[in-house]
Amino acid sequence: MHEQSDIEIYLDSVPIEALETWLVTLFNPVEEKSISGKTARYAAHYKGEEFTIVIVNRVTGTFSSVWFNSPHTPWSSDIECAKAAYEYFKKEVRCVEGGWEEGQDPDSWYSISDKGENKIIWRD
């Protein structure tokens, strides 16, 4: 399995403050860089590498986006990250299965929730 260049997940009904608390448990240090409207940017460190995390609160409906702009995270895929986020928050988490690449169907998603792990079609 190749390392993804970034990781992105979508969490249902998780406040930005709770997301910040989760990030601090994963990365040390996490520094808030800016908050503008629904978007918050952070600098984080993992295994000596600094990278950016961007949270967009309620980017679609009740889901907030969390984007880790680095291949240097604790997870090798979006799905691994989504599973970890579900274990922490016990709220539905969605991601593109296997990471998104040009030419893939952007409506094909993976959902992890109290209903299990399922492939879904997600359209706004």
C-alpha positions as CSV (number, residue, x, y, z in Angstrom):
1,M,0.0,0.0,0.0
2,H,1.4,3.4,-1.0
3,E,1.6,6.3,1.4
4,Q,-1.1,8.9,0.7
5,S,0.1,12.5,0.2
6,D,-2.6,13.7,2.6
7,I,-5.5,12.5,4.7
8,E,-9.1,14.0,4.7
9,I,-12.1,12.9,6.7
10,Y,-15.5,14.3,7.4
11,L,-17.1,14.1,10.9
12,D,-20.8,14.4,11.7
13,S,-21.8,16.9,14.4
14,V,-18.4,17.2,16.1
15,P,-17.7,20.8,17.4
16,I,-14.5,22.4,16.4
17,E,-13.4,22.6,20.1
18,A,-13.7,18.8,20.3
19,L,-11.7,18.4,17.1
20,E,-9.0,20.6,18.6
21,T,-8.9,18.4,21.8
22,W,-8.5,15.3,19.6
23,L,-5.7,16.9,17.6
24,V,-3.7,17.7,20.7
25,T,-3.9,14.0,21.8
26,L,-2.4,13.0,18.5
27,F,0.2,15.6,17.7
28,N,2.6,17.6,19.9
29,P,2.6,20.5,19.6
30,V,-0.5,21.8,17.8
31,E,-0.5,25.5,17.2
32,E,-3.5,27.4,16.0
33,K,-2.5,29.6,13.1
34,S,-5.7,31.2,12.1
35,I,-9.5,31.1,12.3
36,S,-11.5,32.8,9.6
37,G,-15.3,32.2,9.3
38,K,-15.8,28.4,9.3
39,T,-12.1,27.6,8.6
40,A,-9.4,26.9,11.2
41,R,-5.7,26.3,10.4
42,Y,-3.2,24.6,12.6
43,A,0.5,23.7,12.5
44,A,1.1,20.3,13.9
45,H,4.2,18.0,14.3
46,Y,4.5,14.3,13.8
47,K,7.8,12.4,14.0
48,G,9.8,15.6,13.5
49,E,7.8,16.8,10.5
50,E,5.7,20.0,10.6
51,F,2.5,20.1,8.6
52,T,-0.8,22.0,8.3
53,I,-4.2,20.8,9.5
54,V,-7.3,22.6,8.1
55,I,-10.7,22.2,9.7
56,V,-13.8,23.5,7.9
57,N,-16.7,23.5,10.3
58,R,-20.0,22.2,8.7
59,V,-18.5,22.2,5.2
60,T,-21.6,20.2,4.1
61,G,-24.7,19.9,6.2
62,T,-23.7,18.7,9.7
63,F,-20.3,17.4,8.5
64,S,-17.0,19.1,9.2
65,S,-13.9,18.4,7.1
66,V,-10.5,17.7,8.7
67,W,-7.6,17.8,6.2
68,F,-4.1,16.7,7.3
69,N,-1.8,18.1,4.6
70,S,1.0,15.6,4.9
71,P,2.0,12.0,4.3
72,H,3.5,12.0,7.8
73,T,0.5,11.1,10.0
74,P,-0.2,8.1,12.2
75,W,-2.4,6.6,9.4
76,S,-1.5,5.3,6.0
77,S,-5.0,6.0,4.5
78,D,-8.1,8.1,4.9
79,I,-10.0,4.9,6.1
80,E,-7.5,4.3,8.9
81,C,-7.9,7.9,10.1
82,A,-11.7,7.7,9.8
83,K,-11.7,4.5,12.0
84,A,-9.5,6.2,14.6
85,A,-11.8,9.3,14.6
86,Y,-14.9,7.1,15.0
87,E,-13.3,5.3,17.9
88,Y,-12.6,8.6,19.6
89,F,-15.8,10.5,18.9
90,K,-18.4,7.7,18.4
91,K,-19.9,9.9,15.6
92,E,-20.2,9.0,11.9
93,V,-17.1,9.6,9.9
94,R,-16.9,9.6,6.1
95,C,-14.0,9.5,3.7
96,V,-13.2,8.7,0.1
97,E,-12.2,5.0,0.0
98,G,-8.5,4.7,-0.7
99,G,-7.9,8.5,-1.1
100,W,-9.2,10.5,-4.1
101,E,-7.4,10.7,-7.4
102,E,-8.2,12.6,-10.6
103,G,-10.8,10.7,-12.6
104,Q,-12.4,8.9,-9.6
105,D,-16.1,9.2,-8.8
106,P,-16.3,11.9,-6.1
107,D,-19.7,10.6,-4.9
108,S,-18.3,7.1,-3.8
109,W,-17.6,7.2,-0.1
110,Y,-16.9,5.1,2.9
111,S,-18.9,5.6,6.1
112,I,-18.0,4.4,9.6
113,S,-20.8,4.7,12.2
114,D,-22.8,2.8,14.8
115,K,-24.2,0.9,11.7
116,G,-20.8,-0.4,10.9
117,E,-18.5,0.2,8.0
118,N,-20.2,0.7,4.6
119,K,-19.6,2.0,1.1
120,I,-22.1,4.8,0.4
121,I,-23.0,7.3,-2.3
122,W,-22.8,10.8,-0.8
123,R,-24.2,13.7,-2.6
124,D,-25.1,17.1,-1.1
